Each structure stands twice: as structure tokens, then as C-alpha cells.
Amino acid sequence: MAGASRRHDDIAWGGGLLTRIDPRVKIAGTVLLLAVNLYLSSWAFSAALAVAMLLLMTLGHVPYRRQLLAVAFPAGFTIFAVASQALFSGEEVIASLGPVAIHWDGLLAGLVIALRILGGALVVVVLGVSTPMNHLALALRWFRVPLLFVELLQLTYRYLFDIYAEFTRMREAQRVRLGWSNRRAGLESSRLLGGALFVRVYDRGLRAGEAMRCRGSGPVVAGSLGRPGRIDLVSVALLAEFLLIFMNI
Amino acid sequence: MHIPEGMLPAGQAAAWYAPAAAFVAGGIVQVKRRLARAAEYKAMLGLMAAFVFVVSLMPVPVPGIGTVSHPCGTPLAAILLGPFAAVLVGAVALLMQALFFAHGGITTWGANILSMAVAGSFAGYGTYVLARRLGLGLGAAAGLAGFLGDLATYGVTSLQLALGLHGDQSIPVVWATAFVSFLPTQVPLAIAEGLFTAGVLVFIARQREDILKGVELAP
């Protein structure tokens, strides 16, 4: 996780083309694309979306490993989607075994959902890898997301890497002492690890809270995004063009 | 089980947002009330959300099927923070997992909040409180809470999937099929979550009883 997330942060701050686009434009564009992806539910749109996002990530120098990671998790669900539709939906039977039948039209419907998942997941990942967390927080505040929620998001992100580093250190120490050598030892180690991690998190939380109070800490989300520039106008125009092409088809 | 982006039809994805938003709003109200009394609670909550994020990626050996899986972490968070705060923390963790790893999604965020954060937290918390009132020990109550919290999460997720993907079949049939076909892997997983939740809570009670007693973290 740490490797992927650090890389995520590096990519987000990398100053690539995608990073320079105003986060408000990226959030609005993401929501619009995801809504159209669901509403149209068309294989052509979803496939084009997936290709466009992969292309954007390649142009933004997002490593291929990171791109692969983005599609790895939803892959299992695409199989479930195809299987459930082929079994539960449609009329044209292509194979059957007793009461279980596979339908051709259901299979096609399942493939559409699979492509919808792939396209949608890639859109979300593009937003994730191209937007530094503080830009995201400022944009969310601009969209009137409750301050407490956005502050919590910022604080979580701030502490996440420290906690994960601590978690990794403790787990490596357990591994050296053969704490994960078999299932029983693994269960015992996971209990110790979870408990010890919680105690550390709790103590650190108390210290961080005290420190914030001592320095009269103000809002966690501060700063401004400025006015959208030329790159944002070009992005909006390209997005509109992309949508118009598929709306007309 | 995080439902990925694009899995649910548009209408249903939108519909799941309404109840999820109500619970998150409940969490915000409760946490704000607490913050008015103790401003330092904000940092604690941020750290707890990071804790839930890390715990939900922690490998726990699953008894019986010889593999490792990840606990939800929300039943444990609900016991330690209270169910509404756990929903808020869970919602933050889910959004970050969607953005970082495509675990879950934006349009399915509402559905995932409802299954993982709401069902997991409230089933876990309710079970824990009930079991303690019935006189069960800390470990047994926490174990039961983890087990049922995990099963509740799984039950709601399979209902959401059945509603979204039932095709021409009746919803109960698809739900039952999905629920039963995943039971052989989900029951051991729920047992692992129960053992993990109990183990962590007993560890904290033994090593740092002050945490559970002193600072209003535990109910």
C-alpha cells in the first residue's frame, strides 16, 4: 500500500499535464463522465472511456504498474457481472446444464456492465493520481462539502503514511520472530498487531490533539485555488467534444 | 466487499446515496457535538480513519480455507468510537480507497457506505452492546460483534448486487443465490473478523485499560 500510495502522491505532485488542470474541473468532469457512463450503458462509450483514460495516464507519465493496479481490483467483479447476467438474464440459450442455462443476450449485457466497470474505475483512478490531496480538499470545499468531512479527509491523509510505516515495521519485526509462520501464529500476530497499532494511534492522537490546541490551530483546510486558466478551458472543450460525439451516436 | 465503480445501474447508484448521506450527516452532527467539548478529538478522529484504512488492508489468516483476507474494521471502529462516528470514519476511508486503489467507486460510494460503514458499524455495535448487557465477557462480545458485523456487511452487499443485477429473475432468488454461493468463503472470513476484533479489544483492555475506561472512546 505504502509504495503504491507514495507513488500516487509523487504522481499527483509530479506537475504533469493532468495535475495542472483545476481540480474543480476534474471533479465536475469525473462526475459527469461517470453519470454518462451509467446512463448510456453502452459498450462503445465505456470502451472509448477506458481507452481515453489509459491514454491520459500514459501521457501523464503514470507508471504502467499503477495503471494495472487500477484495473486489478474491479476485474473480479467484472467476472461476477458477466456470469450473473449470462445466467439470470436473456432468452436465447447457448448452453444449458439441467436448470442452469447460459443466455447469449445475457452474456452481451454482462459484457456491457464489465466494460462500464472498467471505464468507470479508470476515470476514478485518473482523478486520484492527478490530484494532490490538498487540491482535492479545496475543490471539495468549493463544492460545499461539509468542512468537517473535508478536514477529516485531510487529517486522514496526513497520518496515513506514518501509520502505515509503523504497521509495516511492526509486521516485519513479527515476521523475523516467525510470528506469521503458520495460521495460528498469524492469527495471534494479527491480534497483537491490531492492538499495538491502535494503542500507538491513540497515544499519537492525544499528542496531536494537544499540539493543535496549544498552537491555536485554525482550520485544516486553508488556501485558495485561483481562477481557472486556459488549460481548464481546453479541458472542458475536449470533454464536451468527447461527450457530443457519443451522444450523437 | 467493495462494489466497484460502474457496477450498479444509474438509478440505484443514486438511490443508495440518500440513506448513506443521512447516516454520514448523523455522524457529522454527533462528532461536532463532541468537538464542541473537546477540540482535540478532531486529530484523534483523523488518526482513527487512517487506522481503519490500514486495518482494512491488513492480512488476517482465514480459518478453514487456507488463505488471507482483509477485515472490514468497521465493527471494531464502532465499538471504540460509537456507530455514527464510525460511519463518518468509514466513509472517509472508503473514498480514499476508491481514489487510491479503485477499491469501490464514486457512484457506488453511497452503496458501499451503507453496506460497509453503516451495516458493519451498527450490526457490530448493536451486537456488542446487547452481548455485554447479557453478561458476555469483553472478548466474546467483541468476537460476536465482529462476526455479525462482517456478515451484515456481506448480506447488504449481496442484496445491493441482487437488486442491480437480477436480470429477469426475482430479486430474492438472486439474493439467495449470491448469498449462499459466497457463504463458504464469507463465513470463515466473518470468523476471522470476529477473532481479530476480539483479539484487538482484549489486547487493549489488558495493556491499556485506561483507553477503554477513561476517554469516552468505548461505550
Contacts between the chains, C-beta under 8 A, distances in Angstrom:
chain1	res1	chain2	res2	distance
A	1	B	54	7.6
A	1	B	57	5.3
A	4	B	100	6.9
A	4	B	101	7.0
A	5	B	100	5.8
A	8	B	100	5.7
A	30	B	106	6.8
A	31	B	106	7.0
A	34	B	5	6.8
A	34	B	6	7.7
A	34	B	105	7.8
A	34	B	106	5.7
A	34	B	107	5.1
A	35	B	10	7.0
A	35	B	107	7.5
A	37	B	6	6.1
A	38	B	6	6.7
A	38	B	8	7.8
A	38	B	9	6.7
A	38	B	10	3.8
A	38	B	13	6.2
A	38	B	107	6.0
A	39	B	10	5.1
A	41	B	9	7.5
A	41	B	10	7.8
A	46	B	6	7.5
A	69	B	101	6.7
A	69	B	102	7.8
A	70	B	101	7.6
A	70	B	102	4.8
A	71	B	102	7.3
A	73	B	2	7.8
A	73	B	4	6.7
A	73	B	101	6.1
A	73	B	102	5.3
A	73	B	103	5.4
A	74	B	4	3.9
A	74	B	5	7.0
A	74	B	6	7.8
A	74	B	102	5.9
A	77	B	3	7.3
A	77	B	4	4.8
A	77	B	7	5.9
A	80	B	161	7.6
A	81	B	7	6.5
A	81	B	165	6.5
A	84	B	161	7.7
A	84	B	165	4.7
A	84	B	167	7.2
A	84	B	174	7.3
A	84	B	178	7.7
A	85	B	165	6.5
A	85	B	167	5.9
A	88	B	165	7.1
A	88	B	166	6.1
A	88	B	167	3.8
A	88	B	168	6.5
A	88	B	169	4.3
A	88	B	174	5.8
A	89	B	167	2.8
A	89	B	168	5.4
A	89	B	169	7.7
A	90	B	167	7.3
A	90	B	168	7.3
A	106	B	167	6.3
A	109	B	167	7.5
A	113	B	6	7.3
A	113	B	7	6.9
A	113	B	165	7.5
A	116	B	6	4.0
A	116	B	7	7.8
A	117	B	4	5.3
A	117	B	5	6.5
A	117	B	6	4.1
A	117	B	7	5.6
A	118	B	6	7.5
A	119	B	6	6.6
A	120	B	4	7.6
A	120	B	5	3.7
A	120	B	6	3.2
A	120	B	105	6.2
A	120	B	107	7.0
A	121	B	4	5.7
A	121	B	5	4.7
A	121	B	6	6.7
A	121	B	102	4.4
A	121	B	105	6.6
A	122	B	102	7.9
A	123	B	5	7.4
A	124	B	5	5.2
A	124	B	98	5.8
A	124	B	99	6.6
A	124	B	102	6.0
A	124	B	105	5.7
A	124	B	106	5.6
A	125	B	99	7.8
A	125	B	102	5.2
A	127	B	99	6.7
A	128	B	98	7.7
A	128	B	99	3.6
A	128	B	100	5.9
A	136	B	99	7.9
A	146	B	28	5.7
A	148	B	28	5.4
A	148	B	31	6.4
A	148	B	32	6.3
A	148	B	35	7.8
A	149	B	24	7.4
A	149	B	28	6.6
A	149	B	88	7.3
A	149	B	91	7.7
A	149	B	92	7.2
A	151	B	42	6.7
A	151	B	46	7.8
A	152	B	42	7.6
A	152	B	45	6.0
A	152	B	46	5.8
A	152	B	49	6.1
A	152	B	88	6.9
A	152	B	89	7.6
A	152	B	92	5.1
A	153	B	92	5.5
A	153	B	95	6.9
A	153	B	96	7.3
A	154	B	46	7.7
A	155	B	42	6.8
A	155	B	43	6.5
A	155	B	45	7.3
A	155	B	46	2.6
A	155	B	47	7.5
A	155	B	49	7.4
A	156	B	46	5.1
A	156	B	49	4.0
A	156	B	50	4.9
A	156	B	53	6.8
A	156	B	92	5.4
A	156	B	93	7.2
A	156	B	96	6.5
A	157	B	96	7.0
A	158	B	46	6.9
A	159	B	46	5.7
A	159	B	47	5.0
A	159	B	50	4.4
A	160	B	50	4.5
A	160	B	53	6.1
A	160	B	54	7.4
A	160	B	96	7.6
A	163	B	47	7.1
A	163	B	50	4.8
A	163	B	51	6.4
A	163	B	54	5.4
A	164	B	50	8.0
A	164	B	54	5.5
A	167	B	54	5.3
A	167	B	58	7.3
A	183	B	61	4.4
A	183	B	63	7.0
A	183	B	66	7.5
A	186	B	60	7.6
A	186	B	61	4.0
A	186	B	68	7.5
A	187	B	60	7.1
A	187	B	61	5.5
A	187	B	63	7.7
A	187	B	192	7.6
A	187	B	195	6.0
A	187	B	196	7.9
A	187	B	199	7.5
A	188	B	199	7.7
A	190	B	58	6.6
A	190	B	59	7.5
A	190	B	60	4.7
A	190	B	61	7.2
A	190	B	196	5.8
A	190	B	199	7.2
A	191	B	195	7.3
A	191	B	196	6.5
A	191	B	198	8.0
A	191	B	199	2.7
A	191	B	200	6.1
A	191	B	202	7.8
A	191	B	203	6.1
A	192	B	199	7.7
A	192	B	203	6.4
A	193	B	58	7.1
A	194	B	55	6.2
A	194	B	58	6.9
A	194	B	76	7.7
A	194	B	196	6.2
A	194	B	199	6.8
A	194	B	200	4.0
A	194	B	203	7.4
A	195	B	199	6.8
A	195	B	200	4.6
A	195	B	201	7.9
A	195	B	202	7.8
A	195	B	203	2.8
A	195	B	204	5.5
A	195	B	207	6.9
A	196	B	203	7.2
A	196	B	207	8.0
A	197	B	51	6.8
A	197	B	54	7.1
A	197	B	55	7.6
A	198	B	51	6.4
A	198	B	80	7.6
A	198	B	200	6.2
A	198	B	204	6.1
A	199	B	204	6.4
A	199	B	207	6.3
A	199	B	208	5.3
A	199	B	211	6.9
A	201	B	47	4.9
A	201	B	48	6.9
A	201	B	50	7.4
A	201	B	51	4.7
A	202	B	44	7.4
A	202	B	47	7.8
A	202	B	208	7.6
A	202	B	211	5.6
A	202	B	217	7.6
A	204	B	47	6.1
A	205	B	43	5.5
A	205	B	44	3.6
A	205	B	46	7.9
A	205	B	47	4.2
A	205	B	48	7.2
A	206	B	40	7.2
A	206	B	44	7.0
A	206	B	215	7.9
A	208	B	40	7.7
A	208	B	43	3.9
A	208	B	44	7.7
A	208	B	47	6.9
A	209	B	38	7.8
A	209	B	39	7.4
A	209	B	40	2.5
A	209	B	41	6.8
A	209	B	42	7.1
A	209	B	43	4.1
A	209	B	44	5.8
A	210	B	40	6.0
A	212	B	39	7.4
A	212	B	40	6.4
A	212	B	42	7.4
A	212	B	43	5.6
A	213	B	39	5.9
A	213	B	40	5.4
A	220	B	42	7.7
